[in-house]
Amino acid sequence: MQMTTTYQTDRLQLYPLTVQDAAFIFELVNTPEWIKFIGQRNVNSLEDANKYIQKILDSANISYKVIRLKEICTPVGIITLIKRDYLDAYDIGFAMLPQYAGKGYAYEAAKMVLDTELASGSHDKITAITVSTNERSIKLLEKLGLRFEKQIEDAGEELLVFSTGAKTN
């Protein structure tokens, strides 16, 4: 299920990832925070970034939205929805360029996506995963209303699973 809607908030616009975002993705996936908390993606050139983006675009289970500042259209981060084999619901994720972290953009964008996706009826629940050392991510997930559900292991790494829980009417 691709996340195809374009979202807008007061300060942000979220657009589907395209190959034109290669320079931004190259920068983002090579930030120390991405590498520490998400992992090395071996995107070492713009050509690698294009291949990385194409792999995302070719998957029906992965959707990336580029978060852009509305007034100047600058890309500042991403929001993702990914259906992972080891989770029972789609996983929401977020990452920001360091110079835009701590300004509320990730919360604003993730809240818009969560609210819209849950209200649409296409998801009963949305999950999120993080490592226990990513305190900023955990705080943001809790602020978004996700609750700790369980701890799992994937590829030898301990992950915390948070979820929105069952949708209530």
C-alpha positions, 0 to 999 in steps of 0.5 A: 500500500503506497502512501500517495497523498500529499500532506500539508501543515501550516509550515510543511509540505510532504511530497512523494520521494522522487529521483530528483531527491537524490542529493538530499537523500545522499546527505540524509542517509550519511548523517551521523544520526541516520548511521547511528540509529537507522544504519549504514545504507552504503549510499556513497555517491549520487548514483548510489542515492538514485539506486537507493531511491529506485529500490524504494519506488519499486516496492509496494511496501515502502513509501517515503515522503520528503518533508519540505519547508513550505515557504522555501521548498527546502527538503528537511527530512522524511516520513516513511511508511513501511510494511515490515515482515516482522511487524503486524502493521505498517511502521512509521518512521522519520529522519531529519537533517541535523540542522532542522532537528528539534524544531517540531518538524518531525512531530508536525509531519508525522502527526499529519501522516498518522492522523490522515492514515488512521482516519482514512480507514486503511490502517487499524493500527500503525507501529514504529520501531526504534533502538532503546538508545534513541531517546529523541525518537522515543520521546517523539513517538510518545508525544505522537500518542504511540505506546510501547508494545513490546521488545523484539529482535531483528538481525541481532538488534534489539528493537522497541515496538510502539503502536497506536493500538486498535483504532477506536470509533 
